[in-house]
Structures are given as C-alpha cells and as structure tokens.
C-alpha cells in the first residue's frame, strides 16, 4: 500500500503589538525619514504588521501556532515524531529553534531541526517532511514557519523596513493512505545572494559585517514573478493537473503586485488567491502557513480542495507544493 502525507491541522500566531503604517510613518519621521501610508500601500499592499515584544523569540511564536495546529488535528505533543522549523531568525546560533520548540511543547524524542531558505522556507520544510513521512522515517510531523524580522530591519531604510513583520504558522502533517501532498518543486540560485541578504555574523563575540536586511527591490521583483510561474507550472505538470484544478493559490505574502502578477500568469482571478499581506506584512517563512491558517479558519479553504503553495526568497530560493487539503 502506498504511503502519503496529508495536512490534518493548521495554526498561526501573531504578536499582539500591531504596527500600522501611521505608527511607522511617525516613527520614521522622528528620524527625518519621509514616507506615507499611500506610498507604502501603493508599492506593497501593506497597511499593518505585527512586531514581537522584547524577550519574545521565534520559538515562542512557533509554540502558540503549534498549539493551535495540534488542537485542530486532535493531536497531543506526544504524538509528534518530527519537528521542522523554517526560520531566518532563530532564537540563537545553536541549538536549533526546532529543538527549543520541542522542549517547550513537551514533545521530546523525535527528530527536530531547522530549515534555512528564507521566504521559501516553509515550502522547503513541507517538502522535506513529506519525504520523511513517505519513507517511513516519521509518521506525525509539525512543520512550522516562524520569524521575528523586526529585529533585523534597518529603520533608516524606508524601502525595506516598512515591508516586514513577525509571526508564526504551523501545520500537522500526518501519514495517510490517500494522497495529500501531490507534488513539489524546489530550486535555488546562489548567484543572486546579494539581492536579498543580512550580511553579518558573530565573530569572536562581536558582530562582524552589517546584521541588517538589505534588498535590491526591483531585481527581486523581476526574479520572483518569473520563477514563481515556473515552479507553479512544474508542480501542476508533475501531478497531472492544470490551472483550472487550483481552488486556492497561497503565495508567499511579500508584495501584492507580485501576487497579482503570478495569478495573472496562471490565469487565476484574485478571488482565488489567499491574501494576508495587507495586515501581516512580509513575515518571510511564516507567511504561507499564516495565510493557509487564515483561509482555513475563515471558511475559504475547505476539505477536498486543491491548494497551490509557493514562495521565493533570499538565496535565491524558490519552490512550490501542490496538495489536496
């Protein structure tokens, strides 16, 4: 009998502190940096985002998202034998945020590790978990995207600091006799490292380089639209499906214009796209599971529907997953 993996529960968590464009405009004005709500919305579609409080870490956000996902799946932490956390903002250099999360959940014993593929991280992590379940290595996994990007933003750079936010999303992925995840497609091109990066690290107990996000916005936009279409068509072809089979497109929530362009290339109306970027901002690896949980809990996404998840991020990384929900 064939072995598959299916999502059985979703969860998400946003820090309580919401930062509106008006809040951010005021903060930047105090630094002598001019911007406006209209400028931010026009270029990104973002009206607000959430920032984590001091002393709160990615594992804390992940913990709350996982609790919700476990409840939705009618599972207990002890049922989990694999935890994969996609994050670019880990709690510490090591151990992994996944191991820290495992301890906070009380789910010790199974494998736990992080995946670093920036905004594509959740798609990468979901693909790895699917492979481990299909191979028999795991049976019940937590796949998580968790980020606190507010701590790596350069608030002197209005072109980037207005785009990102903090949050976490999670799914329970379980072994199944019926297909859930249908196909996946992952890629990277390290030649584009400099387009989106945080070029700093710890050396001898001090920070070396610049540990703040920098991005070549226009170049990222052009690359993103092209590779997202390619990845989407690849997973459709692998699964023997067409654009007409897609019930919902759940893209990385980076920029409304990228999402609109991708939907247009796939001949999908925007009312078939889950959009949360307006209130969440770009939460990197957390954005897809946050949007997925949003769609599930407001009744848009229902069992039996076909979902296309796709992301693109620093590395340069990109990928897509097609699944039956």
C-alpha positions in Angstrom: 0.0 0.0 0.0 1.3 3.4 -0.9 2.1 5.9 1.9 1.3 9.6 1.6 1.2 12.6 3.8 -1.8 15.0 4.5 -2.2 18.2 6.5 -4.6 17.4 9.3 -4.4 20.7 11.2 -3.3 24.3 10.8 -2.4 27.0 13.3 -1.0 30.5 13.4 0.0 33.2 15.8 0.7 37.0 15.5 2.3 39.0 18.3 -0.3 41.3 19.9 1.5 44.5 19.1 0.2 45.7 15.7 2.2 48.5 13.9 0.1 50.4 11.4 1.6 52.4 8.6 0.6 55.5 10.5 2.6 54.3 13.5 5.6 53.5 11.3 5.4 56.9 9.4 5.5 58.7 12.8 8.5 56.6 13.9 10.4 57.2 10.7 9.6 61.0 10.7 11.3 61.3 14.1 14.5 60.1 12.3 14.0 62.6 9.5 12.9 59.8 7.0 9.9 60.7 4.9 7.3 58.2 3.8 3.5 57.9 3.9 0.7 55.4 4.2 -0.2 55.9 0.5 3.5 55.3 -0.6 3.6 52.0 1.4 0.2 50.7 0.3 0.8 51.6 -3.4 4.1 49.7 -3.6 3.4 46.7 -1.4 -0.3 46.5 -0.4 0.7 46.6 3.3 -1.3 48.6 5.8 0.0 47.0 9.0 2.2 44.4 10.5 2.9 42.9 13.9 6.2 43.2 16.0 7.2 40.9 18.8 7.9 42.3 22.2 11.4 42.3 23.7 12.2 39.0 25.3 10.0 37.1 22.9 11.7 34.7 20.4 10.7 32.8 17.3 10.2 29.6 19.3 7.6 31.4 21.4 5.6 32.4 18.4 6.0 28.9 17.0 4.8 27.4 20.2 1.5 29.2 20.0 1.0 28.4 16.4 1.7 24.7 17.1 -0.7 24.6 19.9 -3.5 25.7 17.6 -2.4 23.3 14.9 -2.3 20.4 17.3 -5.8 21.2 18.6 -7.2 21.4 15.1 -5.6 18.0 14.3 -6.9 16.5 17.5 -3.3 15.6 18.4 -1.1 15.8 21.5 2.5 16.9 21.6 3.5 13.3 22.4 2.1 12.2 19.0 4.7 14.3 17.2 7.8 12.4 16.0 9.2 15.2 13.7 9.5 18.9 14.0 10.9 21.1 11.2 11.1 24.9 11.8 11.7 27.2 8.8 13.2 30.4 10.1 15.8 33.0 9.2 15.6 34.5 12.7 16.5 31.6 15.1 16.5 32.0 18.9 20.2 31.5 19.0 23.2 30.4 16.8 22.6 26.8 18.1 20.8 24.6 19.1 18.1 24.8 16.5 14.8 26.7 17.2 13.1 23.3 16.5 14.9 21.7 19.5 13.9 24.7 21.7 10.3 24.4 20.5 10.3 20.7 21.1 11.2 21.2 24.7 8.6 23.9 25.2 6.0 21.6 23.6 7.0 18.6 25.8 7.4 16.5 22.6 10.9 15.2 23.1 12.2 12.1 21.3 11.5 12.6 17.6 13.8 14.4 15.1 13.9 18.2 15.3 15.8 20.6 13.0 15.6 24.0 11.3 15.5 24.7 7.6 17.0 28.0 6.3 15.6 29.0 2.9 14.3 32.5 4.0 10.9 33.2 2.5 10.8 29.8 0.7 11.5 28.1 4.0 8.0 26.7 4.7 7.7 25.2 1.2 11.2 23.6 1.6 10.3 22.3 5.1 6.9 20.9 4.0 8.7 19.0 1.1 11.3 17.5 3.5 8.6 16.4 6.0 6.6 14.9 3.2 9.6 12.9 2.0 10.4 11.7 5.6 6.8 10.6 6.1 6.6 8.8 2.8 9.9 7.0 3.5 8.5 5.8 6.9 11.0 7.8 8.9 8.3 9.8 10.5 4.5 9.5 10.9 3.3 12.7 12.5 5.1 16.0 12.0 4.9 19.6 12.9 6.0 21.9 10.1 6.5 25.5 11.2 7.4 28.8 9.8 8.4 31.4 12.5 10.1 34.7 12.1 10.9 37.9 14.1 12.1 40.1 11.2 11.6 43.3 13.1 15.0 42.7 14.8 17.0 42.6 11.6 15.4 45.6 9.9 17.3 48.8 9.1 14.9 51.5 10.2 17.0 54.1 8.3 16.0 52.3 5.0 12.4 53.1 4.2 12.4 50.8 1.2 12.7 47.7 3.4 11.7 48.5 7.0 8.1 49.1 6.0 7.7 45.7 4.4 8.3 43.1 7.1 6.6 41.8 10.2 6.7 39.0 12.8 4.6 35.9 13.2 4.4 32.1 13.0 2.3 29.4 11.2 2.2 25.7 11.6 0.7 22.5 10.2 0.4 19.0 11.4 1.4 16.7 8.6 0.5 13.0 9.0 0.9 9.7 7.2 -2.1 8.8 5.1 -3.4 6.1 2.8 -4.8 8.8 0.5 -2.8 11.5 -1.4 -2.4 14.8 0.3 0.8 16.4 -0.9 0.7 15.7 -4.7 4.0 17.2 -5.9 6.7 19.7 -5.0 9.4 21.6 -6.9 12.4 23.3 -5.2 15.2 25.4 -6.6 18.0 27.9 -5.7 20.5 30.1 -7.5 23.3 31.2 -5.3 24.5 33.7 -7.9 21.8 36.1 -6.6 22.9 36.0 -2.9 23.4 39.8 -2.8 19.9 40.7 -3.9 18.4 39.9 -0.5 20.6 39.2 2.5 21.7 40.0 6.0 25.5 40.3 5.6 26.6 40.0 9.2 27.6 37.3 11.6 29.1 36.7 15.1 32.9 36.6 15.3 34.9 36.4 18.5 31.8 37.5 20.5 31.2 40.6 18.4 29.1 41.3 15.3 31.1 41.3 12.1 29.5 43.0 9.0 26.1 44.5 8.9 23.4 42.3 10.6 20.5 44.2 9.0 18.4 43.2 6.0 19.3 44.7 2.6 17.4 44.2 -0.6 17.5 45.2 -4.3 13.8 45.6 -4.6 13.3 45.9 -8.4 15.7 42.9 -9.1 13.9 40.8 -6.6 10.5 41.6 -8.1 11.6 40.7 -11.6 13.1 37.4 -10.5 10.2 36.5 -8.2 7.5 36.8 -10.8 9.3 34.6 -13.3 10.4 31.8 -11.0 7.1 31.6 -9.2 5.3 30.9 -12.5 7.9 28.3 -13.5 7.6 26.4 -10.1 3.8 26.6 -10.2 3.7 25.0 -13.7 6.2 22.4 -12.7 4.1 21.1 -9.8 1.0 21.1 -11.9 2.7 19.0 -14.6 4.2 16.6 -12.1 0.7 16.0 -10.6 -1.1 15.8 -14.0 -3.1 18.9 -13.2 -3.8 22.2 -14.8 -4.5 25.8 -13.6 -8.2 25.0 -13.7 -7.7 22.4 -10.9 -6.5 25.0 -8.5 -9.1 26.0 -5.9 -6.7 28.3 -4.0 -3.3 29.9 -4.6 -1.5 30.6 -1.4 1.6 32.5 -2.3 4.4 33.9 -0.1 2.9 37.3 1.1 5.7 39.6 0.0 4.1 42.2 -2.2 0.6 42.4 -3.6 1.9 43.2 -7.0 4.0 40.0 -7.2 0.9 38.0 -6.2 -1.3 39.8 -8.8 1.3 39.2 -11.5 1.7 35.5 -10.6 -2.1 35.0 -10.5 -2.4 36.6 -13.9 0.2 34.4 -15.4 -1.6 31.3 -14.1 -5.0 32.7 -15.4 -6.4 32.8 -11.9 -8.7 35.5 -10.6 -7.6 37.3 -7.5 -10.6 35.9 -5.6 -8.9 32.5 -5.8 -5.8 33.9 -4.0 -5.4 34.0 -0.2 -4.2 37.5 0.6 -3.0 38.5 4.1 -0.1 40.8 3.2 -2.2 43.9 4.0 -2.4 43.1 7.7 0.6 40.9 8.2 3.3 42.4 6.0 6.0 40.1 4.8 6.6 37.5 7.5 9.1 35.5 5.5 8.9 31.7 6.2 5.8 32.3 8.3 3.8 34.0 5.6 2.4 30.9 3.8 1.3 28.9 6.9 -0.2 32.1 8.3 -2.2 32.7 5.1 -3.1 29.0 5.0 -4.5 29.0 8.5 -6.3 32.3 7.9 -8.0 30.8 4.9 -9.0 27.6 6.8 -10.4 29.5 9.8 -12.5 32.0 7.9 -14.1 29.2 5.9 -12.5 29.9 2.5 -10.4 26.7 2.4 -12.3 23.5 2.8 -11.5 19.8 2.8 -11.2 18.3 -0.6 -9.9 21.4 -2.3 -6.6 21.7 -4.2 -4.1 24.2 -3.0 -1.0 25.6 -4.6 1.6 26.9 -2.2 4.6 28.8 -3.5 7.4 31.0 -2.2 10.5 32.9 -3.2 13.2 34.3 -1.0 16.8 35.2 -0.4 19.4 32.7 -1.5 18.0 33.0 -4.1 15.5 30.2 -3.3 12.1 29.3 -4.7 9.6 26.5 -4.8 6.0 25.3 -4.8 3.9 22.5 -3.4 0.6 21.2 -4.8 -1.7 19.4 -2.3 -5.2 18.1 -1.6 -6.4 19.6 1.6 
